[in-house]
């Protein structure tokens, strides 16, 4: 998901997206522990996406 796509969403949509990403991160962590390499490679990307979403949420709440 690109930064412009994240910025175009509302705060509530971003909160929902953050929950989905955290769930995905948990699933990837479990897969990584089971030995799936592709899952281990996706974890940093998902973490960065969560951080971006949190940053945009904070910015939008500060504007309001």
N, C-alpha and C positions, 0 to 999 in steps of 0.2 A: 504494500500500500504506500503510495507516494505521499509526500508531505502536503501537497495541494489537496489531495483527496481527504486527508485527515482534517485540514483546516476548514474545509467546506461543510463539515458536519456540525451539528449542534452539540451542546455539552452533554445532553442526555444520550444522544447516539454514541458519543465518545465513551461515556461511562459504560454503556452496554458493550461496546467494542472491546474495551479494556477487560471486562469480565470474560468475554469470549477468548481473548488472547491469553489470559491467565489460565483458563481451562486447557487451551491448546498447549501451553507451556508445561502444565502438569502431565498431560498425556505424553508429550515428547520426552519428559524426564523418565517416565515409566518405561517407555520404549528403549531409551538409552540404557537403562539399567538391565534390560533384557538382551541388549547387545545389538540393537539395530543402528547401523552407522548413519543412515540418512537422518534419523531423528537427532543424533548428536550434532550433526552439522547444521540443523535448522534452529537449535536452541539460541545461539547468539543473535540471530536475526529476529526471533520473536521477542527476546528481551529488549532489543533496541527499539522495536516497534512499540512495546509497552511503554518504554521511557518517553518516546516521542508523543504518544497519546497523552500521557500524564502531563507533559510539558504544555501541550496545547490546551488541555483542560484548565491548568493553572492560569495560563495567559487569558483565556476567555472569561474565567471567573474574575480576574483582576480588572478586566475592561468593564464588566457589568456593575 
